[in-house]
């Protein structure tokens, strides 16, 4: 399925955000996620269903100050 991931078109097999994180080798405990501009808490990622054309943002912590 085609989604937009962090502003770029991407073809993925995952059907929910939890599976998407595993597919893309993200560490789910240290990232924040949003689906179509709505924050998705860690506990809701398995039920946050993806659909063709959805926009997903995955944010990792950055060092600095």
mmCIF file of the N, C-alpha and C atoms, coordinates in Angstrom:
data_MODEL
# 
_entry.id   MODEL 
# 
loop_
_atom_site.group_PDB 
_atom_site.id 
_atom_site.type_symbol 
_atom_site.label_atom_id 
_atom_site.label_alt_id 
_atom_site.label_comp_id 
_atom_site.label_asym_id 
_atom_site.label_entity_id 
_atom_site.label_seq_id 
_atom_site.pdbx_PDB_ins_code 
_atom_site.Cartn_x 
_atom_site.Cartn_y 
_atom_site.Cartn_z 
_atom_site.occupancy 
_atom_site.B_iso_or_equiv 
_atom_site.pdbx_formal_charge 
_atom_site.auth_seq_id 
_atom_site.auth_comp_id 
_atom_site.auth_asym_id 
_atom_site.auth_atom_id 
_atom_site.pdbx_PDB_model_num 
ATOM 1   N N  . UNK A 1 1  ? 0.843  -1.163 0.000  1.00 0.00 ? 1  UNK A N  1 
ATOM 2   C CA . UNK A 1 1  ? 0.000  0.000  0.000  1.00 0.00 ? 1  UNK A CA 1 
ATOM 3   C C  . UNK A 1 1  ? 0.894  1.233  0.000  1.00 0.00 ? 1  UNK A C  1 
ATOM 4   N N  . UNK A 1 2  ? 0.456  2.265  -0.655 1.00 0.00 ? 2  UNK A N  1 
ATOM 5   C CA . UNK A 1 2  ? 1.228  3.504  -0.732 1.00 0.00 ? 2  UNK A CA 1 
ATOM 6   C C  . UNK A 1 2  ? 0.756  4.472  0.356  1.00 0.00 ? 2  UNK A C  1 
ATOM 7   N N  . UNK A 1 3  ? 1.724  4.943  1.143  1.00 0.00 ? 3  UNK A N  1 
ATOM 8   C CA . UNK A 1 3  ? 1.467  5.951  2.158  1.00 0.00 ? 3  UNK A CA 1 
ATOM 9   C C  . UNK A 1 3  ? 2.511  7.051  1.999  1.00 0.00 ? 3  UNK A C  1 
ATOM 10  N N  . UNK A 1 4  ? 2.328  8.123  2.736  1.00 0.00 ? 4  UNK A N  1 
ATOM 11  C CA . UNK A 1 4  ? 3.358  9.145  2.832  1.00 0.00 ? 4  UNK A CA 1 
ATOM 12  C C  . UNK A 1 4  ? 3.979  9.011  4.212  1.00 0.00 ? 4  UNK A C  1 
ATOM 13  N N  . UNK A 1 5  ? 5.274  8.753  4.245  1.00 0.00 ? 5  UNK A N  1 
ATOM 14  C CA . UNK A 1 5  ? 5.992  8.556  5.499  1.00 0.00 ? 5  UNK A CA 1 
ATOM 15  C C  . UNK A 1 5  ? 6.998  9.681  5.667  1.00 0.00 ? 5  UNK A C  1 
ATOM 16  N N  . UNK A 1 6  ? 6.794  10.486 6.688  1.00 0.00 ? 6  UNK A N  1 
ATOM 17  C CA . UNK A 1 6  ? 7.679  11.624 6.956  1.00 0.00 ? 6  UNK A CA 1 
ATOM 18  C C  . UNK A 1 6  ? 7.870  12.478 5.703  1.00 0.00 ? 6  UNK A C  1 
ATOM 19  N N  . UNK A 1 7  ? 6.778  12.684 4.967  1.00 0.00 ? 7  UNK A N  1 
ATOM 20  C CA . UNK A 1 7  ? 6.795  13.563 3.803  1.00 0.00 ? 7  UNK A CA 1 
ATOM 21  C C  . UNK A 1 7  ? 7.219  12.924 2.499  1.00 0.00 ? 7  UNK A C  1 
ATOM 22  N N  . UNK A 1 8  ? 7.537  11.627 2.514  1.00 0.00 ? 8  UNK A N  1 
ATOM 23  C CA . UNK A 1 8  ? 7.985  10.948 1.295  1.00 0.00 ? 8  UNK A CA 1 
ATOM 24  C C  . UNK A 1 8  ? 7.086  9.760  0.979  1.00 0.00 ? 8  UNK A C  1 
ATOM 25  N N  . UNK A 1 9  ? 6.800  9.544  -0.306 1.00 0.00 ? 9  UNK A N  1 
ATOM 26  C CA . UNK A 1 9  ? 5.987  8.402  -0.730 1.00 0.00 ? 9  UNK A CA 1 
ATOM 27  C C  . UNK A 1 9  ? 6.712  7.106  -0.407 1.00 0.00 ? 9  UNK A C  1 
ATOM 28  N N  . UNK A 1 10 ? 5.957  6.137  0.105  1.00 0.00 ? 10 UNK A N  1 
ATOM 29  C CA . UNK A 1 10 ? 6.549  4.853  0.492  1.00 0.00 ? 10 UNK A CA 1 
ATOM 30  C C  . UNK A 1 10 ? 5.520  3.756  0.265  1.00 0.00 ? 10 UNK A C  1 
ATOM 31  N N  . UNK A 1 11 ? 5.983  2.617  -0.244 1.00 0.00 ? 11 UNK A N  1 
ATOM 32  C CA . UNK A 1 11 ? 5.131  1.446  -0.429 1.00 0.00 ? 11 UNK A CA 1 
ATOM 33  C C  . UNK A 1 11 ? 5.424  0.486  0.718  1.00 0.00 ? 11 UNK A C  1 
ATOM 34  N N  . UNK A 1 12 ? 4.399  0.146  1.505  1.00 0.00 ? 12 UNK A N  1 
ATOM 35  C CA . UNK A 1 12 ? 4.592  -0.696 2.685  1.00 0.00 ? 12 UNK A CA 1 
ATOM 36  C C  . UNK A 1 12 ? 3.591  -1.851 2.698  1.00 0.00 ? 12 UNK A C  1 
ATOM 37  N N  . UNK A 1 13 ? 3.933  -2.885 3.447  1.00 0.00 ? 13 UNK A N  1 
ATOM 38  C CA . UNK A 1 13 ? 3.034  -4.032 3.607  1.00 0.00 ? 13 UNK A CA 1 
ATOM 39  C C  . UNK A 1 13 ? 2.193  -3.909 4.875  1.00 0.00 ? 13 UNK A C  1 
ATOM 40  N N  . UNK A 1 14 ? 2.659  -3.144 5.851  1.00 0.00 ? 14 UNK A N  1 
ATOM 41  C CA . UNK A 1 14 ? 1.990  -3.033 7.152  1.00 0.00 ? 14 UNK A CA 1 
ATOM 42  C C  . UNK A 1 14 ? 0.578  -2.492 7.008  1.00 0.00 ? 14 UNK A C  1 
ATOM 43  N N  . UNK A 1 15 ? -0.290 -2.932 7.921  1.00 0.00 ? 15 UNK A N  1 
ATOM 44  C CA . UNK A 1 15 ? -1.683 -2.484 7.935  1.00 0.00 ? 15 UNK A CA 1 
ATOM 45  C C  . UNK A 1 15 ? -2.022 -1.664 9.176  1.00 0.00 ? 15 UNK A C  1 
ATOM 46  N N  . UNK A 1 16 ? -1.038 -1.508 10.078 1.00 0.00 ? 16 UNK A N  1 
ATOM 47  C CA . UNK A 1 16 ? -1.224 -0.662 11.251 1.00 0.00 ? 16 UNK A CA 1 
ATOM 48  C C  . UNK A 1 16 ? 0.137  -0.071 11.634 1.00 0.00 ? 16 UNK A C  1 
ATOM 49  N N  . UNK A 1 17 ? 0.109  0.913  12.488 1.00 0.00 ? 17 UNK A N  1 
ATOM 50  C CA . UNK A 1 17 ? 1.352  1.617  12.824 1.00 0.00 ? 17 UNK A CA 1 
ATOM 51  C C  . UNK A 1 17 ? 2.321  0.718  13.591 1.00 0.00 ? 17 UNK A C  1 
ATOM 52  N N  . UNK A 1 18 ? 1.821  -0.110 14.481 1.00 0.00 ? 18 UNK A N  1 
ATOM 53  C CA . UNK A 1 18 ? 2.706  -1.010 15.225 1.00 0.00 ? 18 UNK A CA 1 
ATOM 54  C C  . UNK A 1 18 ? 3.509  -1.908 14.279 1.00 0.00 ? 18 UNK A C  1 
ATOM 55  N N  . UNK A 1 19 ? 2.835  -2.489 13.311 1.00 0.00 ? 19 UNK A N  1 
ATOM 56  C CA . UNK A 1 19 ? 3.501  -3.355 12.336 1.00 0.00 ? 19 UNK A CA 1 
ATOM 57  C C  . UNK A 1 19 ? 4.435  -2.550 11.438 1.00 0.00 ? 19 UNK A C  1 
ATOM 58  N N  . UNK A 1 20 ? 4.036  -1.334 11.096 1.00 0.00 ? 20 UNK A N  1 
ATOM 59  C CA . UNK A 1 20 ? 4.872  -0.469 10.267 1.00 0.00 ? 20 UNK A CA 1 
ATOM 60  C C  . UNK A 1 20 ? 6.207  -0.191 10.950 1.00 0.00 ? 20 UNK A C  1 
ATOM 61  N N  . UNK A 1 21 ? 6.174  0.089  12.237 1.00 0.00 ? 21 UNK A N  1 
ATOM 62  C CA . UNK A 1 21 ? 7.416  0.353  12.968 1.00 0.00 ? 21 UNK A CA 1 
ATOM 63  C C  . UNK A 1 21 ? 8.356  -0.844 12.909 1.00 0.00 ? 21 UNK A C  1 
ATOM 64  N N  . UNK A 1 22 ? 7.804  -2.043 13.073 1.00 0.00 ? 22 UNK A N  1 
ATOM 65  C CA . UNK A 1 22 ? 8.639  -3.254 12.974 1.00 0.00 ? 22 UNK A CA 1 
ATOM 66  C C  . UNK A 1 22 ? 9.172  -3.428 11.556 1.00 0.00 ? 22 UNK A C  1 
ATOM 67  N N  . UNK A 1 23 ? 8.301  -3.204 10.561 1.00 0.00 ? 23 UNK A N  1 
ATOM 68  C CA . UNK A 1 23 ? 8.710  -3.356 9.159  1.00 0.00 ? 23 UNK A CA 1 
ATOM 69  C C  . UNK A 1 23 ? 9.878  -2.439 8.817  1.00 0.00 ? 23 UNK A C  1 
ATOM 70  N N  . UNK A 1 24 ? 9.878  -1.249 9.391  1.00 0.00 ? 24 UNK A N  1 
ATOM 71  C CA . UNK A 1 24 ? 10.903 -0.253 9.076  1.00 0.00 ? 24 UNK A CA 1 
ATOM 72  C C  . UNK A 1 24 ? 12.058 -0.246 10.084 1.00 0.00 ? 24 UNK A C  1 
ATOM 73  N N  . UNK A 1 25 ? 12.065 -1.207 11.001 1.00 0.00 ? 25 UNK A N  1 
ATOM 74  C CA . UNK A 1 25 ? 13.132 -1.355 12.005 1.00 0.00 ? 25 UNK A CA 1 
ATOM 75  C C  . UNK A 1 25 ? 13.273 -0.162 12.940 1.00 0.00 ? 25 UNK A C  1 
ATOM 76  N N  . UNK A 1 26 ? 12.154 0.457  13.316 1.00 0.00 ? 26 UNK A N  1 
ATOM 77  C CA . UNK A 1 26 ? 12.170 1.502  14.339 1.00 0.00 ? 26 UNK A CA 1 
ATOM 78  C C  . UNK A 1 26 ? 12.033 0.848  15.706 1.00 0.00 ? 26 UNK A C  1 
ATOM 79  N N  . UNK A 1 27 ? 12.604 1.462  16.710 1.00 0.00 ? 27 UNK A N  1 
ATOM 80  C CA . UNK A 1 27 ? 12.417 1.016  18.091 1.00 0.00 ? 27 UNK A CA 1 
ATOM 81  C C  . UNK A 1 27 ? 11.168 1.716  18.631 1.00 0.00 ? 27 UNK A C  1 
ATOM 82  N N  . UNK A 1 28 ? 10.062 0.996  18.783 1.00 0.00 ? 28 UNK A N  1 
ATOM 83  C CA . UNK A 1 28 ? 8.791  1.631  19.122 1.00 0.00 ? 28 UNK A CA 1 
ATOM 84  C C  . UNK A 1 28 ? 8.778  2.348  20.462 1.00 0.00 ? 28 UNK A C  1 
ATOM 85  N N  . UNK A 1 29 ? 9.649  1.950  21.377 1.00 0.00 ? 29 UNK A N  1 
ATOM 86  C CA . UNK A 1 29 ? 9.639  2.573  22.701 1.00 0.00 ? 29 UNK A CA 1 
ATOM 87  C C  . UNK A 1 29 ? 10.277 3.959  22.708 1.00 0.00 ? 29 UNK A C  1 
ATOM 88  N N  . UNK A 1 30 ? 10.960 4.349  21.641 1.00 0.00 ? 30 UNK A N  1 
ATOM 89  C CA . UNK A 1 30 ? 11.634 5.660  21.662 1.00 0.00 ? 30 UNK A CA 1 
ATOM 90  C C  . UNK A 1 30 ? 11.172 6.601  20.557 1.00 0.00 ? 30 UNK A C  1 
ATOM 91  N N  . UNK A 1 31 ? 10.067 6.294  19.881 1.00 0.00 ? 31 UNK A N  1 
ATOM 92  C CA . UNK A 1 31 ? 9.578  7.182  18.833 1.00 0.00 ? 31 UNK A CA 1 
ATOM 93  C C  . UNK A 1 31 ? 8.174  7.665  19.170 1.00 0.00 ? 31 UNK A C  1 
ATOM 94  N N  . UNK A 1 32 ? 7.809  8.783  18.570 1.00 0.00 ? 32 UNK A N  1 
ATOM 95  C CA . UNK A 1 32 ? 6.440  9.295  18.618 1.00 0.00 ? 32 UNK A CA 1 
ATOM 96  C C  . UNK A 1 32 ? 5.839  9.100  17.234 1.00 0.00 ? 32 UNK A C  1 
ATOM 97  N N  . UNK A 1 33 ? 4.529  8.862  17.189 1.00 0.00 ? 33 UNK A N  1 
ATOM 98  C CA . UNK A 1 33 ? 3.886  8.588  15.908 1.00 0.00 ? 33 UNK A CA 1 
ATOM 99  C C  . UNK A 1 33 ? 2.631  9.434  15.736 1.00 0.00 ? 33 UNK A C  1 
ATOM 100 N N  . UNK A 1 34 ? 2.353  9.760  14.470 1.00 0.00 ? 34 UNK A N  1 
ATOM 101 C CA . UNK A 1 34 ? 1.126  10.472 14.123 1.00 0.00 ? 34 UNK A CA 1 
ATOM 102 C C  . UNK A 1 34 ? 0.573  9.878  12.837 1.00 0.00 ? 34 UNK A C  1 
ATOM 103 N N  . UNK A 1 35 ? -0.745 9.817  12.755 1.00 0.00 ? 35 UNK A N  1 
ATOM 104 C CA . UNK A 1 35 ? -1.439 9.331  11.573 1.00 0.00 ? 35 UNK A CA 1 
ATOM 105 C C  . UNK A 1 35 ? -2.363 10.436 11.098 1.00 0.00 ? 35 UNK A C  1 
ATOM 106 N N  . UNK A 1 36 ? -2.129 10.914 9.891  1.00 0.00 ? 36 UNK A N  1 
ATOM 107 C CA . UNK A 1 36 ? -2.918 12.012 9.324  1.00 0.00 ? 36 UNK A CA 1 
ATOM 108 C C  . UNK A 1 36 ? -2.995 13.201 10.283 1.00 0.00 ? 36 UNK A C  1 
ATOM 109 N N  . UNK A 1 37 ? -1.831 13.557 10.822 1.00 0.00 ? 37 UNK A N  1 
ATOM 110 C CA . UNK A 1 37 ? -1.636 14.729 11.681 1.00 0.00 ? 37 UNK A CA 1 
ATOM 111 C C  . UNK A 1 37 ? -2.223 14.588 13.079 1.00 0.00 ? 37 UNK A C  1 
ATOM 112 N N  . UNK A 1 38 ? -2.663 13.375 13.452 1.00 0.00 ? 38 UNK A N  1 
ATOM 113 C CA . UNK A 1 38 ? -3.198 13.121 14.792 1.00 0.00 ? 38 UNK A CA 1 
ATOM 114 C C  . UNK A 1 38 ? -2.222 12.225 15.549 1.00 0.00 ? 38 UNK A C  1 
ATOM 115 N N  . UNK A 1 39 ? -1.827 12.662 16.738 1.00 0.00 ? 39 UNK A N  1 
ATOM 116 C CA . UNK A 1 39 ? -0.913 11.879 17.573 1.00 0.00 ? 39 UNK A CA 1 
ATOM 117 C C  . UNK A 1 39 ? -1.505 10.499 17.853 1.00 0.00 ? 39 UNK A C  1 
ATOM 118 N N  . UNK A 1 40 ? -0.671 9.469  17.755 1.00 0.00 ? 40 UNK A N  1 
ATOM 119 C CA . UNK A 1 40 ? -1.084 8.095  18.078 1.00 0.00 ? 40 UNK A CA 1 
ATOM 120 C C  . UNK A 1 40 ? -0.227 7.613  19.243 1.00 0.00 ? 40 UNK A C  1 
ATOM 121 N N  . UNK A 1 41 ? -0.817 7.464  20.442 1.00 0.00 ? 41 UNK A N  1 
ATOM 122 C CA . UNK A 1 41 ? -0.035 6.995  21.580 1.00 0.00 ? 41 UNK A CA 1 
ATOM 123 C C  . UNK A 1 41 ? 0.449  5.563  21.389 1.00 0.00 ? 41 UNK A C  1 
ATOM 124 N N  . UNK A 1 42 ? 1.497  5.214  22.087 1.00 0.00 ? 42 UNK A N  1 
ATOM 125 C CA . UNK A 1 42 ? 2.111  3.887  21.947 1.00 0.00 ? 42 UNK A CA 1 
ATOM 126 C C  . UNK A 1 42 ? 1.084  2.762  22.093 1.00 0.00 ? 42 UNK A C  1 
ATOM 127 N N  . UNK A 1 43 ? 0.204  2.844  23.058 1.00 0.00 ? 43 UNK A N  1 
ATOM 128 C CA . UNK A 1 43 ? -0.775 1.792  23.302 1.00 0.00 ? 43 UNK A CA 1 
ATOM 129 C C  . UNK A 1 43 ? -1.835 1.648  22.225 1.00 0.00 ? 43 UNK A C  1 
ATOM 130 N N  . UNK A 1 44 ? -1.967 2.639  21.352 1.00 0.00 ? 44 UNK A N  1 
ATOM 131 C CA . UNK A 1 44 ? -2.991 2.600  20.301 1.00 0.00 ? 44 UNK A CA 1 
ATOM 132 C C  . UNK A 1 44 ? -2.424 2.257  18.928 1.00 0.00 ? 44 UNK A C  1 
ATOM 133 N N  . UNK A 1 45 ? -1.139 2.038  18.837 1.00 0.00 ? 45 UNK A N  1 
ATOM 134 C CA . UNK A 1 45 ? -0.522 1.817  17.522 1.00 0.00 ? 45 UNK A CA 1 
ATOM 135 C C  . UNK A 1 45 ? -1.016 0.548  16.838 1.00 0.00 ? 45 UNK A C  1 
ATOM 136 N N  . UNK A 1 46 ? -1.324 -0.494 17.582 1.00 0.00 ? 46 UNK A N  1 
ATOM 137 C CA . UNK A 1 46 ? -1.798 -1.742 16.997 1.00 0.00 ? 46 UNK A CA 1 
ATOM 138 C C  . UNK A 1 46 ? -3.186 -1.638 16.409 1.00 0.00 ? 46 UNK A C  1 
ATOM 139 N N  . UNK A 1 47 ? -3.955 -0.645 16.856 1.00 0.00 ? 47 UNK A N  1 
ATOM 140 C CA . UNK A 1 47 ? -5.313 -0.454 16.334 1.00 0.00 ? 47 UNK A CA 1 
ATOM 141 C C  . UNK A 1 47 ? -5.408 0.750  15.402 1.00 0.00 ? 47 UNK A C  1 
ATOM 142 N N  . UNK A 1 48 ? -4.311 1.449  15.200 1.00 0.00 ? 48 UNK A N  1 
ATOM 143 C CA . UNK A 1 48 ? -4.280 2.593  14.276 1.00 0.00 ? 48 UNK A CA 1 
ATOM 144 C C  . UNK A 1 48 ? -4.081 2.054  12.864 1.00 0.00 ? 48 UNK A C  1 
ATOM 145 N N  . UNK A 1 49 ? -5.188 1.746  12.205 1.00 0.00 ? 49 UNK A N  1 
ATOM 146 C CA . UNK A 1 49 ? -5.178 1.090  10.900 1.00 0.00 ? 49 UNK A CA 1 
ATOM 147 C C  . UNK A 1 49 ? -4.749 2.045  9.801  1.00 0.00 ? 49 UNK A C  1 
ATOM 148 N N  . UNK A 1 50 ? -3.887 1.561  8.921  1.00 0.00 ? 50 UNK A N  1 
ATOM 149 C CA . UNK A 1 50 ? -3.415 2.343  7.779  1.00 0.00 ? 50 UNK A CA 1 
ATOM 150 C C  . UNK A 1 50 ? -4.303 2.093  6.568  1.00 0.00 ? 50 UNK A C  1 
ATOM 151 N N  . UNK A 1 51 ? -4.455 3.123  5.745  1.00 0.00 ? 51 UNK A N  1 
ATOM 152 C CA . UNK A 1 51 ? -5.196 3.018  4.492  1.00 0.00 ? 51 UNK A CA 1 
ATOM 153 C C  . UNK A 1 51 ? -4.379 3.681  3.389  1.00 0.00 ? 51 UNK A C  1 
ATOM 154 N N  . UNK A 1 52 ? -4.660 3.297  2.177  1.00 0.00 ? 52 UNK A N  1 
ATOM 155 C CA . UNK A 1 52 ? -3.988 3.872  1.008  1.00 0.00 ? 52 UNK A CA 1 
ATOM 156 C C  . UNK A 1 52 ? -4.026 5.397  1.090  1.00 0.00 ? 52 UNK A C  1 
ATOM 157 N N  . UNK A 1 53 ? -2.860 6.023  0.923  1.00 0.00 ? 53 UNK A N  1 
ATOM 158 C CA . UNK A 1 53 ? -2.781 7.477  0.899  1.00 0.00 ? 53 UNK A CA 1 
ATOM 159 C C  . UNK A 1 53 ? -2.621 8.146  2.252  1.00 0.00 ? 53 UNK A C  1 
ATOM 160 N N  . UNK A 1 54 ? -2.624 7.370  3.346  1.00 0.00 ? 54 UNK A N  1 
ATOM 161 C CA . UNK A 1 54 ? -2.457 7.964  4.670  1.00 0.00 ? 54 UNK A CA 1 
ATOM 162 C C  . UNK A 1 54 ? -1.092 8.629  4.802  1.00 0.00 ? 54 UNK A C  1 
ATOM 163 N N  . UNK A 1 55 ? -1.031 9.606  5.702  1.00 0.00 ? 55 UNK A N  1 
ATOM 164 C CA . UNK A 1 55 ? 0.230  10.279 6.023  1.00 0.00 ? 55 UNK A CA 1 
ATOM 165 C C  . UNK A 1 55 ? 0.653  9.862  7.427  1.00 0.00 ? 55 UNK A C  1 
ATOM 166 N N  . UNK A 1 56 ? 1.850  9.303  7.542  1.00 0.00 ? 56 UNK A N  1 
ATOM 167 C CA . UNK A 1 56 ? 2.383  8.848  8.823  1.00 0.00 ? 56 UNK A CA 1 
ATOM 168 C C  . UNK A 1 56 ? 3.651  9.637  9.121  1.00 0.00 ? 56 UNK A C  1 
ATOM 169 N N  . UNK A 1 57 ? 3.750  10.082 10.354 1.00 0.00 ? 57 UNK A N  1 
ATOM 170 C CA . UNK A 1 57 ? 4.973  10.733 10.821 1.00 0.00 ? 57 UNK A CA 1 
ATOM 171 C C  . UNK A 1 57 ? 5.553  9.884  11.940 1.00 0.00 ? 57 UNK A C  1 
ATOM 172 N N  . UNK A 1 58 ? 6.844  9.613  11.858 1.00 0.00 ? 58 UNK A N  1 
ATOM 173 C CA . UNK A 1 58 ? 7.565  8.903  12.910 1.00 0.00 ? 58 UNK A CA 1 
ATOM 174 C C  . UNK A 1 58 ? 8.701  9.816  13.349 1.00 0.00 ? 58 UNK A C  1 
ATOM 175 N N  . UNK A 1 59 ? 8.669  10.209 14.609 1.00 0.00 ? 59 UNK A N  1 
ATOM 176 C CA . UNK A 1 59 ? 9.645  11.163 15.128 1.00 0.00 ? 59 UNK A CA 1 
ATOM 177 C C  . UNK A 1 59 ? 10.540 10.491 16.149 1.00 0.00 ? 59 UNK A C  1 
ATOM 178 N N  . UNK A 1 60 ? 11.837 10.583 15.926 1.00 0.00 ? 60 UNK A N  1 
ATOM 179 C CA . UNK A 1 60 ? 12.834 10.036 16.846 1.00 0.00 ? 60 UNK A CA 1 
ATOM 180 C C  . UNK A 1 60 ? 13.440 11.169 17.651 1.00 0.00 ? 60 UNK A C  1 
ATOM 181 N N  . UNK A 1 61 ? 13.850 10.898 18.896 1.00 0.00 ? 61 UNK A N  1 
ATOM 182 C CA . UNK A 1 61 ? 14.493 11.941 19.688 1.00 0.00 ? 61 UNK A CA 1 
ATOM 183 C C  . UNK A 1 61 ? 15.815 12.363 19.054 1.00 0.00 ? 61 UNK A C  1 
ATOM 184 N N  . UNK A 1 62 ? 16.143 13.648 19.247 1.00 0.00 ? 62 UNK A N  1 
ATOM 185 C CA . UNK A 1 62 ? 17.389 14.186 18.701 1.00 0.00 ? 62 UNK A CA 1 
ATOM 186 C C  . UNK A 1 62 ? 18.218 14.743 19.844 1.00 0.00 ? 62 UNK A C  1 
ATOM 187 N N  . UNK A 1 63 ? 19.507 14.568 19.766 1.00 0.00 ? 63 UNK A N  1 
ATOM 188 C CA . UNK A 1 63 ? 20.407 15.140 20.762 1.00 0.00 ? 63 UNK A CA 1 
ATOM 189 C C  . UNK A 1 63 ? 20.674 16.594 20.412 1.00 0.00 ? 63 UNK A C  1 
ATOM 190 N N  . UNK A 1 64 ? 20.933 17.360 21.411 1.00 0.00 ? 64 UNK A N  1 
ATOM 191 C CA . UNK A 1 64 ? 21.269 18.754 21.173 1.00 0.00 ? 64 UNK A CA 1 
ATOM 192 C C  . UNK A 1 64 ? 20.647 19.626 22.240 1.00 0.00 ? 64 UNK A C  1 
ATOM 193 N N  . UNK A 1 65 ? 20.787 20.910 22.049 1.00 0.00 ? 65 UNK A N  1 
ATOM 194 C CA . UNK A 1 65 ? 20.236 21.761 23.082 1.00 0.00 ? 65 UNK A CA 1 
ATOM 195 C C  . UNK A 1 65 ? 20.088 23.155 22.671 1.00 0.00 ? 65 UNK A C  1 
# 
